[in-house]
Amino acid sequence: MVGNESWGRDEVSPIIGKGFESSHKPKGLSEQRLDLGTQKMGRFSIPMLGILLLCCLAAVSEATYAKYKDPKQPVGVRIEDLMSRMTLAEKIGQMTQIERSVATPDVMKKYFIGSVLSGGGSVPAIKATPETWIKMVNTIQKGSLSTRLQIPMIYGIDAVHGHNNVYKATIFPHNVGLGVTRKLLSYVVLSVLLLKWNGAFRDPQLIKKIGDATALEVRATGISYVFAPCIAVCRDPRWGRCYESYSEDHKIVQLMTEIIPGLQGDIPGNSKKGVPFVSVE
């Protein structure tokens, strides 16, 4: 029987014995050690896997957390963190402002551009609507946000006497005209009495309201940065920006700077609250 080449299912093997098939042969020493190791691994694998997972999550969290993106951090801390991450090319790009006509998402992403400007007459289209302006600004912004550090760009515009680049926006007199504003009652009384008036009887609150109205219309087009006002004291009419100056009298110019808190959101008394504000240059 030993020499038999095959064993039936019910036959007795002279080596294994009755009731054992070839698949139930006794395991060797190496196989027993392997089973023991597998049992031990099964016993400790879940806790070890959990610890390993926690370590990985902590490492990923540390790698993805950026202080400069955390609004709870002090401004100085956020700035230092951001600057430490920036390359030289990114720093140069952030200090660069380009004109709207050459600004595209690809340009913003490639050169890390920090700001875009619509100068006088620079518009996305003839008679562009506020919606068209918003779409343009958002499209350019997407390019900036697709960069490695996701630094948003700042879009600026000349809004010197109202939102003058935008079709159907409210246009106010230029600064040289606003410089002669005065409180009507004071002006009439002084005129009747033939007394000399001075800058103290100007109407800076009117100028502040003009800044307020300008900010509202600028923000309605998706822009938060204006190149205004010009508070230079112009004493030479040959200078091309004399019409942007309020006066050659520095006292009057000082009073007219009330347009700045109007633009920035310091709403005059008895005015509607919650009006948008803009940053000024």
Buried (B, 14 or more C-beta within 10 A) or exposed (E): EEEEEEBEEEEEBEEBEEEEEEEEEEEEEEEEEEEEEEEEEEEEEEEEEEEEEEEEEEEEEEEEEBBBEEEEBEEEEBEBBBEEEBEEEBEBBBEEBBEBEEBBBEBBBEBBBBBBBBEEEBBBEEEBBBEBBBBBBEBBBEBBBEBEBEBEBBBBBBBBBBBBBBBEBBEBEBBBEBBEBBBEEBBEEBEEEEEEBEBEBBBBBBBBBBBBBBBBBBBBBBBBBBBBBBBBBBEEEEEEEBBBBBBBBEEBBBBBBBBBBBBBBEBBEEEEEEBEBBBBE
